[in-house]
Amino acid sequence: MIRHTVVFRLKHKEGSVEEKKFLADAKMLGAIPGVEKFEQLRQVSPKNDYHFGFSMEFADQAAYSGYNDHPDHVAFVRDRWIPEVEAFLEIDYEPLS
């Protein structure tokens, strides 16, 4: 199992229509084959300046690779993520045992 997570800050003003549209449109990532347990999260720790997080799981590396290469994911990164995300940190986890 691989848990793919990303925390990020958008270029849009907090609470703006653009912010809400980005988050609504990003829900389509959860429909890409291989994605399990897709979540959108609000980051609440004062220890960093990110605002949101996405988390999802994949059964194995093949499922994760399929997601990364899927045309809908590629288009979302190109058309929405790159132009609208100001900063992010991506972390992928595998269980230790």
C-alpha positions as CSV (number, residue, x, y, z in Angstrom):
1,M,0.0,0.0,0.0
2,I,1.2,3.5,-0.8
3,R,-0.4,6.6,0.9
4,H,0.1,9.6,-1.3
5,T,-0.2,13.0,0.5
6,V,0.3,16.6,-0.4
7,V,-0.1,19.8,1.6
8,F,-0.4,23.0,-0.3
9,R,-1.2,26.7,-0.4
10,L,-3.1,28.2,-3.3
11,K,-2.4,31.5,-5.0
12,H,-6.1,32.4,-4.5
13,K,-7.4,34.5,-1.6
14,E,-8.7,32.5,1.3
15,G,-12.4,31.8,1.0
16,S,-12.6,33.1,-2.6
17,V,-14.7,31.7,-5.4
18,E,-11.5,30.6,-7.1
19,E,-10.3,28.6,-4.1
20,K,-13.7,26.9,-3.8
21,K,-13.7,26.0,-7.5
22,F,-10.2,24.6,-7.3
23,L,-11.1,22.3,-4.4
24,A,-14.4,21.3,-6.0
25,D,-12.7,20.5,-9.3
26,A,-9.9,18.5,-7.6
27,K,-12.5,16.0,-6.3
28,M,-12.3,14.4,-9.8
29,L,-8.9,13.0,-8.7
30,G,-10.7,10.5,-6.4
31,A,-12.4,9.0,-9.5
32,I,-9.2,8.1,-11.3
33,P,-8.8,4.3,-11.3
34,G,-6.7,2.9,-8.5
35,V,-7.4,5.8,-6.1
36,E,-8.7,4.7,-2.7
37,K,-9.7,6.7,0.3
38,F,-9.4,10.1,-1.3
39,E,-9.7,13.0,1.2
40,Q,-9.5,16.7,1.0
41,L,-8.2,18.2,4.3
42,R,-7.8,21.6,5.9
43,Q,-4.4,22.0,7.5
44,V,-4.7,23.5,10.9
45,S,-1.3,23.4,12.5
46,P,0.3,26.8,13.2
47,K,3.7,25.2,12.6
48,N,3.5,25.7,8.8
49,D,1.8,27.9,6.3
50,Y,0.1,25.4,4.1
51,H,-3.7,25.6,4.0
52,F,-5.0,22.3,2.5
53,G,-4.1,18.7,2.0
54,F,-5.0,15.8,-0.2
55,S,-4.6,12.2,0.9
56,M,-5.2,9.0,-1.1
57,E,-4.1,5.4,-1.0
58,F,-3.1,2.9,-3.7
59,A,-2.9,-0.8,-3.5
60,D,0.6,-1.0,-4.9
61,Q,3.2,0.8,-7.0
62,A,1.4,-0.2,-10.3
63,A,-1.8,1.5,-9.1
64,Y,0.1,4.6,-8.1
65,S,2.0,4.8,-11.4
66,G,-1.3,4.4,-13.2
67,Y,-2.7,7.4,-11.4
68,N,0.4,9.5,-12.0
69,D,0.2,8.7,-15.7
70,H,-3.6,8.9,-16.1
71,P,-4.6,11.6,-18.6
72,D,-7.0,13.2,-16.1
73,H,-4.3,13.6,-13.5
74,V,-1.7,14.9,-16.0
75,A,-4.3,17.5,-17.3
76,F,-5.2,18.5,-13.7
77,V,-1.5,19.1,-12.8
78,R,-0.8,21.0,-16.1
79,D,-4.0,23.1,-16.2
80,R,-4.9,23.7,-12.5
81,W,-2.1,22.6,-10.1
82,I,0.9,24.4,-11.7
83,P,-0.9,27.7,-12.4
84,E,-2.9,27.8,-9.1
85,V,-0.7,26.3,-6.4
86,E,1.7,28.6,-4.8
87,A,3.7,26.1,-2.7
88,F,3.4,22.4,-1.8
89,L,5.1,19.4,-0.1
90,E,4.4,15.9,-1.4
91,I,5.0,12.9,0.8
92,D,4.4,9.2,-0.2
93,Y,4.4,6.6,2.5
94,E,4.6,2.8,2.6
95,P,3.9,0.9,5.9
96,L,6.9,-0.2,7.8
97,S,5.6,-3.7,8.4
